[in-house]
């Protein structure tokens, strides 16, 4: 029996995969989603910030190729932040991230009636990778003197009093590459000791677990499954929850 399965024509497997994806997209059903401890840690960190006050910095470091996994994560996190009236500052260190960041901000800010410049600010993209992280740690308004629309950082209520990375109550990196372990941790978190969390594609997540053990990451949202878990915590089912249907059926 085992030998027959091993020699099964791969086209038969492709048919089953196709049917698994197609049927699970067309038929409405759901699987129970239980948040893992690493995802719950991010949720608790946001709740801590809501109780203690202070702004949060979100770094968008992904492009369209990683949008299916990371955009739902960004939306869920922004919904949580805005629902708890936390001030948000967004930066981009990837050149193809600004459009996705703006889309996520526009969608969630409208849902929660947030005012630009008062409740959130979008500082846009700046090249330099780790150099920008170092610059933000030394002087945030030198790194991002103006927002994406050209307004001075010191003229926006949400960024007026931010001087360094230490002024953020929480920093979160949405990453499709090596920005977490090669930029943010060695040049930002390790030096300035701010609470730091990350969201990443599923294939990256195992490489970041050592930083959870060392406490350099307070939590981690990994891949579409992690995004779906966060959607369940904020009680707003989105494309990650929907995407778990075909992903789960196909894996089976």
C-alpha positions, 0 to 999 in steps of 0.5 A: 500500500505504501509503495502504491501511494509513493508511486501515485501519479502527481496529477492526481494529487494536484487534482485533490489540491485544486478541489481542496482549495476550490471547495473551501473557498466556495463553501462557508465553514470555519475551523476553531482558531486558538491563539498561540502564546507568542501571538497572545503576548503581542496582544497583551503588550498592546493592552499594556500600552493602552493602560500605561499610555505612549505611542507605538511605532509600526515599521512596514518592511514587506512588499506585494509578494508577502501581502497575503500573509502580512497585510491581514496582520497589519490590519488586525494590529492597527484595529487593536491599536485604534480600538484602544485609542493608542497613538500610532506612527508608521515608517517604511524601510522597504521601498515597495511598502508605502502603498500597502502601509497607506492602504492599511492606515486608510482602512482602519483609521476610517473605521475608528474615526481617527484624525491624521496628525493627532491619532496617527502619522505616516512618515513614509519611506527612507532608504538605509535599512539599519542606518535608519534604525540607528538614526531613529535611536539617536534623533527620530526627527532627524531621521524623519523630519517630515511626514509622507505629505511634507508636514514637519514632524514637530508640527504633528501632535502625535510626533511632536514630543518624540525624540528617540526610539525610547519615546515609543512604548512599543515597536513592532516590525512587519517583516518579509526579510531580515529586518527583525534580526539584522536591523531592529534587534542589533541596532535598535532594541539591544541598544535602546531596550524598548519593548519589541515585537514582530510579525513575519512570513511563516517561513521566517518564524522558526528563525526568530524563536531564539529572540523570544527565548532571549526576551529581545522579542516580546512576542511574534505573529507568524504567517497567515495562521498567526494573522488569523489568531490575532484576528480572533483575539481582536474579534474581527475576522478578515482575510487571514481567517478566510484563508485558513480554510483552503490552507487547512484543507490543502494541508490535510 
